[in-house]
Every structure is written in C-alpha cells, then in structure tokens.
C-alpha cells in the first residue's frame, strides 16, 4: 500500500535530498556496476509504463544518471496523471534488488498539471499541491 504526503516546497526538497543520498563509487568497475543498476531501474520502469502509454507523447524516463539511487521522468499528457502510473512505477521499484534505496522523481508538464512528485519507500511525496488536483488524480486507482 502506498502512502501520500503533500509537502510545501522547502519540506519537499529536504525530503528529496535526504532520499537521494549520494552513493560512493570508486574506480571503473564500480562505476560500470552502478551504471548497470541505474539502467536496470530505468528499463524496469519503462517496461511497465510502455504497456499503457506512449513514450515521448505521454512520458519519458531519464537516460542519464548520477551517483544516487535515483531515476527521473516526465509526464506530458493529462491521461497518464493517474493512480495507474503510480502503481506501475511502484511495482517496478519494488521488483528491484534494493527497492528501499530507489527514488523515482517525476515532473508533470501537462496542460492541466504542473508540479512534481517522487516515490520512495512506498510513499509518494507531492510538492505543494494547494488545490489538491495532483493528489486527487494520483491517489485514485
């Protein structure tokens, strides 16, 4: 079961920075191992989402990475702003070898929704959604 938390901007950023703690990567071998972990996480999320929506038109998954257990994405159509999106991403994260380490951040850039949220440890953190629109859409099945 997922929990939802709506936070003001400063609390949202504090939680986001805490969730995205840096990972120490030393040497070429560690770098490649970590890159493979990130690529695996990106691929797992993309595989779930592409069953229901069109990449680029509806969403994108970031292909870059930093030394954090972090994947990012964007939502570009209103139809994907829904509980199914959250459920599918959460399922993909839960199936990873170390699910509690992974953070998935999403920016919503649609005609009706402009905001951001991230999923970490079975909680969806939503940045100050004062009108409740984003929370209402994301928390429904």
Buried (B, 14 or more C-beta within 10 A) or exposed (E): EBEBEBBEEEBBEEBBEEBBEEBEBEEEEEEEEBEEBBEEBBEBBBEBBBEBBEEEEBBBBBEEBEBBBBBBBBBBBBEBBBBBBBBBBBEBBEEBEEBEBBBBBBBBEBEEBEBBBBBBEEBBBBBBBEEEBBBEBBBEE
